[in-house]
Amino acid sequence: MKKFVLLFVWFCGVFSVHGAPNILIEGSDGIGWPNINDNDLNPNQVVTDFDQVFGNETKDRRYRIRNTGNETLRVFVNGNSPSSTSSQFTFPDFPANDFTIPAGGSREFLIRYRPVTTSRTATIRIDSNDPDAESRYEFAIEGEGRLGEASVYYDPVRSGTSDDRIISDGDTTPAVSNGTVFASTRVGERADHQFYVRNSSSADDVLRIRNPRLTGAGASHFEIRSLGTSNLGRGNNRDFVIRFEPTTPGVKTATFTFN
């Protein structure tokens, strides 16, 4: 009798599934959180356009980093991340050190725009341990600065002399010729000098005057009259008076400033 030997081989496959983090950045439009794709360098969404902002003012937009993967996402904080190619865009509340976001989680942050030029586009970069090309996540944002150019003039016609005299920004040396030296005035009396601010911008930009103030040891003896927050179109003026009304004898000095 012949014997037949049958060999049965049982293959047992063992499969392992590896997870990974996945970074996604979104911006708040006040209603929802539209996606901002990695390498989107065309800032044509509401959430990537900061619109018009006056000089010396700021505008914040809120963003969030989501981890849509199934492993922990680590966001790196160093000289390159987060970063902006323009110093006019900053990250006021971004953590100072690396941080993690669990699978399915998110973390919000702000980007702040403070214009110092009329128009600016910047590329934002945020790095993470996302294993694919999104490990260096980049997208573009833009803003438009409304930057008039302020010039301050002494108006000697109204103050009793001849032609207008410009006062340079940062001038810390008072002079009779530009109205920053007042004649000797008795205690209890007053003297007014007339000035005006002009928007001397060559472009069609609005100048916004904010927070005019006097500082210094003698500031309490001077008063700014008829100058508050206001907007000036190109070539327009805003008159104001500085009044000197000493309450004690002696030389009084103050610094006039506005934003």
Long-range contacts (C-beta under 8 A, 24 or more apart in sequence): 19-69, 19-70, 19-71, 19-103, 20-69, 20-70, 20-71, 20-130, 20-131, 21-67, 21-69, 21-70, 21-71, 21-72, 21-73, 21-74, 21-101, 21-103, 21-128, 21-129, 21-130, 21-131, 22-67, 22-68, 22-69, 22-73, 22-130, 22-132, 22-134, 23-65, 23-66, 23-67, 23-68, 23-73, 23-75, 23-126, 23-128, 23-130, 23-134, 23-135, 23-137, 24-65, 24-66, 24-67, 24-68, 25-63, 25-64, 25-65, 25-66, 25-126, 25-137, 25-139, 26-63, 26-64, 26-66, 27-61, 27-62, 27-63, 27-64, 28-61, 28-62, 28-63, 28-64, 33-64, 36-63, 36-139, 37-139, 38-133, 38-134, 38-137, 38-138, 38-139, 39-138, 39-139, 40-139, 40-140, 41-123, 41-138, 41-139, 41-140, 42-140, 43-121, 43-139, 43-140, 43-141, 43-142, 48-139, 48-140, 48-141, 48-142, 49-141, 49-142, 49-143, 50-113, 50-141, 50-142, 50-143, 50-144, 51-143, 51-144, 52-143, 52-144, 52-145, 52-146, 53-113, 53-114, 53-115, 53-143, 53-144, 53-145, 53-146, 54-115, 54-145, 54-146, 54-147, 54-206, 54-208, 55-115, 55-116, 55-145, 55-146, 55-147, 55-148, 55-208, 56-114, 56-208, 56-210, 56-259, 57-114, 57-208, 57-210, 58-112, 58-113, 58-114, 59-112, 59-113, 59-143, 60-92, 60-110, 60-111, 60-112, 60-113, 61-110, 61-111, 61-113, 61-141, 62-108, 62-109, 62-110, 63-108, 63-109, 63-110, 63-111, 64-106, 64-107, 64-108, 64-109, 65-101, 65-106, 65-107, 65-109, 65-126, 65-128, 66-101, 66-105, 66-106, 67-101, 67-102, 67-103, 67-104, 67-105, 67-106, 68-104, 69-103, 69-130, 70-103, 71-103, 72-100, 72-101, 72-102, 72-103, 73-100, 73-101, 73-102, 73-103, 73-128, 73-129, 73-130, 74-98, 74-99, 74-100, 74-128, 74-129, 75-99, 75-100, 75-101, 75-107, 75-126, 75-127, 75-128, 76-127, 76-128, 76-129, 78-127, 80-125, 80-127, 81-125, 81-126, 81-127, 82-109, 82-124, 82-125, 82-126, 83-124, 83-125, 84-111, 84-122, 84-123, 84-124, 84-125, 85-122, 85-123, 86-120, 86-121, 86-122, 88-113, 88-114, 88-115, 88-116, 88-117, 88-120, 88-122, 88-143, 88-145, 89-113, 89-120, 89-122, 89-124, 89-141, 89-143, 90-114, 111-141, 113-141, 113-143, 115-143, 115-144, 115-145, 115-146, 115-147, 116-145, 116-147, 117-145, 117-147, 118-144, 118-145, 118-146, 118-147, 118-203, 118-205, 119-143, 119-144, 119-145, 120-144, 120-145, 145-205, 146-205, 146-206, 146-208, 147-201, 147-205, 147-207, 148-199, 148-201, 148-205, 148-206, 148-207, 148-208, 148-232, 148-234, 149-199, 149-200, 149-201, 149-202, 149-205, 149-207, 150-197, 150-198, 150-199, 150-200, 150-207, 150-209, 150-258, 151-197, 151-198, 151-200, 152-195, 152-196, 152-197, 152-198, 153-195, 153-196, 153-197, 153-198, 154-178, 154-179, 154-180, 154-193, 154-194, 154-195, 155-179, 155-194, 155-195, 155-196, 155-239, 156-194, 158-194, 159-192, 159-193, 159-194, 167-195, 172-255, 174-253, 182-244, 185-244, 185-245, 185-246, 186-246, 187-246, 187-247, 187-248, 187-249, 188-247, 189-245, 189-246, 190-243, 190-244, 190-245, 191-243, 191-244, 191-245, 192-225, 192-241, 192-242, 192-243, 192-244, 193-241, 193-242, 193-244, 194-239, 194-240, 194-241, 195-239, 195-240, 195-241, 195-242, 196-237, 196-238, 196-239, 196-240, 197-227, 197-232, 197-237, 197-238, 197-240, 197-258, 198-232, 198-235, 198-236, 198-237, 199-232, 199-233, 199-234, 199-235, 199-236, 199-237, 200-235, 201-234, 202-234, 203-234, 204-233, 204-234, 205-234, 206-231, 206-232, 206-233, 206-234, 207-231, 207-232, 207-233, 208-232, 209-238, 209-258, 209-259, 210-258, 210-259, 211-258, 211-259, 212-240, 212-256, 212-257, 212-258, 213-256, 213-257, 213-258, 214-242, 214-254, 214-255, 214-256, 214-257, 215-254, 215-255, 215-257, 216-253, 216-254, 216-255, 217-252, 217-253, 217-254, 218-251, 218-252, 218-253, 218-254, 219-254, 219-255, 220-247, 221-245, 221-246, 221-247, 221-248, 221-252, 221-254, 222-252, 222-254, 224-256, 227-258
